[in-house]
Amino acid sequence: MKHFKIRRRSKKKGEIQVIEPDKNLIDTIQEQVEAPMTTIHCPESVKEDDLKEVTTNPQNYIEINIIKKIRIVDTFYIPSNIKKFKYRKIVYKIIEEEIYLLPTKRGFFMPTSYYYENFIEPVSFKQTNIGITGKALSLLYDENLYKDLFSGDEAKYNIFIVIFLIISISSYIVGLYYVLGGG
């Protein structure tokens, strides 16, 4: 692929402004051309021919997600027995505490780690909120907690409501009779 310089006229007369092609643009094209879940920028990554091995033995691999500055995520697999990998010219660390198990469409859990481009340590998703915890929120939104409040079995309570309404209306009528001078 040839890279061309783009020339355009400046607002000032007679000056020509030279615009260099964006290197990130070339990176986006590369992401579309290469096979999914592989990369050419990491020598340790699983190649296209070995992707079937990842689906049969996911415990032997780690899914790496590099979040680039151009908002593209480069996703690829590496063997789980290595502690460092090289992406472009930077060596990234693999920290076991920052590896998460994420469910896949095929039904198994895949060890996954996320990195920002040019930062050697993975992104941490540890709870840093001082407020209410995620576990407490999940308990608050548990449907079993509210099942008794909005019970679908309301028919057995309807007879009690009708009886109490008849008693209260009749006692109201008796009270009005005595108040208005009936007795």
N, C-alpha and C positions, 0 to 999 in steps of 0.2 A: 504494500500500500504506500503510495507516494504522499508526501506531506507538502502542501503548497502554502506559500505565503500569500496572504490576502492584502491587496493594496487598495486603498481608497483615498479620495481627496479629502484633505482637511478643510475646515471652514476658512482658514487663511488661504489666500490665493497663492498658487504655485507650490505649496507643500504637499507632499504625498506621505501619508501615514502608513507604515508597514505594521500589520497585525500578525503576530506569530500564531500558529494553530494551537489550540488548547490541548494540553497533554491529557487532561481528564476526558476529553471527547474520545480520544483514541481508546482509553480504558473502557468506556461504555460500549464501544463497538466490540472490544475483545470479550466482554461479558456475554454478549449476544452470540458470538461465534463459537466459543468453547462449549464443551459438553456440560450439562447441569451437574452440580455437586463436585466439580473438579476445577483446578486452576493451574495455570502454567507458571505462576509466580512463586509457588512453593515446591521445592524438590521433594519434600517428604509426603506430599499429598498423594492420595490414591488416584491412579490413572483410570481412564474410562473403561478399560478392559477389566479392572478389578472391582467395579461397583457392585457386581452381584455378590461378591464375598462380604460386602458391608451389610447387605440385607439378610444374609444367612447367619452371620456372626456379628451382630451390632456391638456386643460387649468388647470386641477387640479394636474398636475404632472410636474416635472422638470427632464430633462435628464441630468445625471451626467456622465462626462467622466474623469476618473482618468488615467493620463498618467504615466505609471510605468517606472522605471529605465531600464527595459529590453525591452523597446519600444513596449509594449503591452498596449492597451487602454482598461480598464475595464469600460464598459458602463452599466448603470442601471438607473432605475427611482425611484424617491422619491416623496412623496406628496409635493405640493407647499406651504403648510401652515407652514412648519417647517423652522426655521432659522439656524439650525445647524444639521449636521449629523455626525455619527461616522463611519469611515472606518478603519478597523483593530483596532488600539489602539489610533488613532488620531481623534480629533474632528475638522471638517472642517466648515468654516463659509460660509453662503450663502449671498452674497452681490447682491442686486437687480440690481445695475448698471452694473454688470458683467454677467447678464443673457441675452442671445441673442436668437432671434427667428430664427430657421433654418427650411427650408422647408423639408418635409418628402416625401417618395415615395407615401404615401396615399393621399397627397394633402393638408394636414393641416400643420400649423407652430407649431413647438415644442420648448418650452423654454429649453434652453441648457446652461450648464456651464461646463468649463474645469478646471481641477486641475492637478498640478504636484504632484506626490506621495510625501508625507511628508511635503508639503507646504500647510498651512491651508487656504490661501486666493486664490480665483480663478484667472485664467489667464485673463489679460485684453487685449482686442483687440482695444483699443482706438488708434486713429491716432497720432503717435508721430513723423512723418516725417515733417521736416521743409520745404522740397521742395514742389513740385507740389502735390496738394491734389488728392485724389481718385475721387472726384466729377469732378474736372477739367479734369482729364484723361478720365473719362467716357464721358464728353462732347466732347473732342477731337476725340474720336473714335465713335461718333454718326454718323450713316450712312446718316442721313438726311442732315448733314452739307456738305457732299460730293456728294449728289445726283445730284445737278445741274452741278457740274464739269464733271461728267461722265454720262451725260444724255443718256438714251436709245433712246430718240426721236431725232435722228440725221438726219433723212430724210428731215425735213423742212429746215435745214441749208445747205444741199448739193447744192440746186439750187442757193443760194447766193454765195457759194464758186465758182461754175462754172462760174457765171456771172462776178465776180471779176477777175478770172483767164483770161477770154477772154479779158476783158478791159486792164489788165496789159500786156498781151502778145502783143496785138495790139498797145498799146502805146510804147512798147519796139521796135517793128518793125518800127514804124514811127520815133522814135528817131534814130535808126540806119540808116534809109534812109537819114535823114538830116545830120548826122555826117559824113557819108561816101561820101558825095557830091552829093546827088541825087537832091538837090533842090536849 
